[in-house]
Amino acid sequence: MERKKYPKKTFKSSKSTSFKPDRNADNKNDGLIRLNKYLANAGVCSRREADKLIESGIVKVNGKIVTELGTKISPDDKVICGGESLKRERKRYFLLNKPKDFITTSDDPHDRKTVMVLMQNACQERIYPVGRLDRNTLGLLLFTNDGELAKKLTHPKHNVKKIYHVYLDKPLHKSDIIEITNGIELEDGFIKPDKISYVSSEHDNTQVGLELHSGKNRIVRRIFEHLGYKVIKLDRVFFAGLTKKDLPRGKFRELTQEEVNILKRIA
């Protein structure tokens, strides 16, 4: 069958008239902020959920109902959501030395212990874990209500440094250290740690330190399982410039302003 021929479309101008959102708009409008971001900063919900609240008509700005998405407001504007007056939350940053047998999630449908139980008395603001550690993995876990920083710290392009203390079921052969150093092909792609070395100088080759930037699921355990080793214990001792110094297992502390500044420079 012969195909029908259609005339080619022509355009009057090379200039586009479609709207392109400016990702830096919040910084170019004399301190104005998108309403959905304001709601998220106030700890009400996520930005996506905030859009639904705005469309439902339960959000008021200076006494008037606002339903238009993308609306920007001043930090001095009075915002009411569901009859409750809101204010922007203070940004909070906490570091937890996570113990074993806690799930890194804010809620678990199987009613298992979550890390939020350990953080319930940290502050009044709603904070969330940055990234995750396996149930049986110990060590450093950051919590914050700063969504933008959390997103940056978990994005692969920022190469956030992590160091793990790994305890193996048997001594790690030097040939396997060389293989790990050169990189290993796993089922989900090639992985090459930044550094690996024995931890103990007492000829105990069952303990190694592993430095890497990858945030792939169970990546440390899978590296050693690939070579026939079983990880008996895994402890994250360094995360984005933060260490476990003077922080007992199961305890948390609030970050200093200097530490927060370091995190923001990394991301």
N, C-alpha and C positions, 0 to 999 in steps of 0.2 A: 504494500500500500504506500502510495506517495505521501510523504509528509507535507503538511501545510506550511507555507512560509508566512511568517509574520513580520511586519515592518519593525525595524530596530527602533528602540526608544531613543529619543534625543533629549538632552538636557540643556536648559537655557544658560545655566551658569555653573561654574566649577565650585562655587561657594555653597557650603551646606547650610540649610536653614533649620536643621534639626537641633534640638536642645542637647547639649553635652554637659552633664553635671561636673562641677568643679570640685575635685576631691579636697581641695584646700579652702573651700568656701567658708568653713567655720572660722578660719583664721583671717579672713579678709573683710569681715563685716562688723568691725568695731566691737568685737566681743560677743556677737550674736551666736547662738547655738541652736542646732536643730532640736525641735521639741521631743522627738523620739530619743535623742541622745540625752536630753535633760532627764527624761523619765528613767532611762537606764542608769544614769549617774546618781539618781535619787534612790536607787535600789529597788525600784518597782518591778522591773522585769528586763528582758533583753530588748534591743532596739526593734527587732522584728515583731515581738509581742506588743511593744509600745505602739507600733503602727496600727495594730488591730484595735487597741484601746482608743486611739485617737479617732479612728473611723467609726467606732461605736458611739461616739458622742459623750463620753463620760469625762473628758478632759476639758478643763476651763483654764483660760489664761486671762488674768485681770477681770474675772467675772463673766467672760464670754466663752461659749462653747467653741472649740476649734476641732474641725474634722478634716481639714486639708493637710495631706501628708507633705512633708518638706517645710512646714512652717518653722520659722526661726524666731527665737525670743531672746530677750535680754536676761542676764542672770538676776536682774532686779525685779523681773516680772513675777507676779504671784500666780503660781500654778496649783490647781486643785485637780486631783484624780479620784473619782469615786467618792467625792465629798471630803477627802483628806488633803490638807494643805501639805505641799511638798517643798523640800529644799535639797539642793545638791549635796550629795554625800561627800564627806571628807575621804580622800584617798588613803587606804590603809594597806600595809605591806607586812606580812608575817612569814617567818621561817619555822618550819616544823621538822624535827628529827623523827621521821616516821618509824614506828615499830612494826613488827610483823603482824600479819593477820588482819590488816585494815584495808578496806577497798577504797581506791582513790576515785570517789564519786560523791556527789552531794546527796544522792538518794539511791537506795538499792532495793529493787522489788523483792529480793529474797531475804530481806531483813538481816543482812550481814552487817558487821561493824564497819562503819565508814570513817574516813579521816575527819569528817565534819564533827563527829563526837568529840574528838580531841581538841577541836577549835571552837567549841560552842561558847566558851567564856572569853574569847579573844577580844571581841568588840561588838558594838551594837550594829555596825554596818554588815551587809551581806557580802561575805568574801567567798572566793572559790579557789580550788587548787589550779595551779598553772602546770599544764601537762598532767602526767600520771606516772605512778609507780605501781608495779605489780603487787598483788596481795602479799606475796612473800618477800618482796624487796624492801630493804630498809633504807633510811637516809633522808637526805634533804628534799623537802617539798615546799615550794613557795605558794603563798595564798595572798590574794589581793582582790579588790573591787575595781582595779584599774584595767578595764577590758582592753584598751589599746595596747598597754604594755604587755599584758598576758599574751595577746595575739602575736606580737612581735617576738617575744621570747620563745614561742613554740613554732615559729615559722622557720623552715629549713634554711632560708637564704641568709639568716642572721648568724648562723653557725655558733650557737650558744655552747660554750664548753662545759662538758660534764666529765667527772672522774669517778670511777667505780672501784671499790675494793672487792675483788672476786675470790671466793673460797671454792676450790675444786675438790672433787672426790679422789683425785690422784695427781701426782706431780705433772706439771706441764712441761713437755719436752721442748728443748731449745728449737728443734726443727719446726715445731708447731708455732712457736713465738715468731719465727721468721715468716711462716706462711700467713699468720694473722697480720703481721706488719706489712706484708706485700699486698694484702687484701684478699677477701674471700667472696666467692660468688654464691649467694644464698638464693632461695626460691623467689624472693621479691627484689633481687638485684644485687649489684656489687657493693660491698662495704669494706672500707679501709679505715681502721682506727688511726688516730693521730699518734698515740704512743701506747706501748705495752711493756711492762717490766715486772720482775719478781719483786714482791713486797719485803719479804724477810731475807736477812743476810745470814740466817742460821741454816742454810741449805734446805729450807722448807719451800719447795717449789710448787706447793699446792695453793699458794696465795699470790695473786698478781694484781697489779694496778692497771686499769685500762682507761685511757682518755679518748673520747670521741665526741663528735658533734651531732651524730644522728639521733633522731627521736623516734625511730621505728619501733613498733611493738615488740617487746621481749628481745630486743636486738642483742644485748650482751649474752643472755642465755643461749640464744640461737647460734651465736658465733662459736661458742665452746661445744655445744651439742653437735654442731656440724663436724667437729674434729674428734668426737667420741668421748667428750668429757661431760660430767654432770656438775652443775653449779649448786653447791651445798648452801652457800650463803652469799647474798649480794647486797652491798651497801654503797649507796651514792654519797660520796664524801665531799663532793665539790659540785656546785651548780652556779654558773654565770657569775663567778667571782666570789660566791658565798661559800663558807666552810662550816663544819660542825663544831668548831671550837667553842668550848664552854656551854654546849647545848646538849643536855642529857637526852637519852632516848625517850620518846613519848612526850617531850616538852616542846614548847614553841617560844619564840621571842619576836618582838616587833623590830623591824629593820631601822637602822639609823638613817638620817637624812643623807649622809654621805654614801651609804650603801644603795639607797634608792637612786641617787644621782649616777652611781656607777652602772646600775641596771639600765637606766635610761640612755646612757652613753653607748652601752653595748647594743641596745636595740634601736 
